Amino acid sequence: MRVAIIVDRTGPDRLLADWLAERACEEGYEVDLIDLAQAADLEPWLEDADVLVVVTPCALPPGKPIIQI
């Protein structure tokens, strides 16, 4: 099964996308980590994907960590 993960190239959202991609690979999925700034045409990735994940920024209260492990 192929997973396409679309993310911005920088920031804490990229950390989450990298983590998600790594976990998916460990579970045996084929992963395309797509940098939205670099992808001029998403169609080839989306045609091949069985699953699509879009990682977007979120607003949290000051001092609250984005990712808790």
ChimeraX attribute file (.defattr): number of C-alpha atoms within 10 A of each C-alpha:
attribute: neighborCount
match mode: 1-to-1
recipient: residues
	/A:1	10
	/A:2	18
	/A:3	21
	/A:4	22
	/A:5	23
	/A:6	22
	/A:7	23
	/A:8	18
	/A:9	15
	/A:10	9
	/A:11	10
	/A:12	16
	/A:13	18
	/A:14	19
	/A:15	15
	/A:16	16
	/A:17	22
	/A:18	15
	/A:19	12
	/A:20	17
	/A:21	20
	/A:22	13
	/A:23	13
	/A:24	15
	/A:25	14
	/A:26	10
	/A:27	9
	/A:28	10
	/A:29	14
	/A:30	16
	/A:31	19
	/A:32	17
	/A:33	18
	/A:34	18
	/A:35	15
	/A:36	15
	/A:37	10
	/A:38	10
	/A:39	11
	/A:40	8
	/A:41	9
	/A:42	13
	/A:43	10
	/A:44	8
	/A:45	19
	/A:46	16
	/A:47	9
	/A:48	13
	/A:49	17
	/A:50	12
	/A:51	12
	/A:52	14
	/A:53	13
	/A:54	12
	/A:55	15
	/A:56	13
	/A:57	12
	/A:58	8
	/A:59	7
	/A:60	9
	/A:61	7
	/A:62	6
	/A:63	6
	/A:64	9
	/A:65	9
	/A:66	14
	/A:67	9
	/A:68	5
	/A:69	2
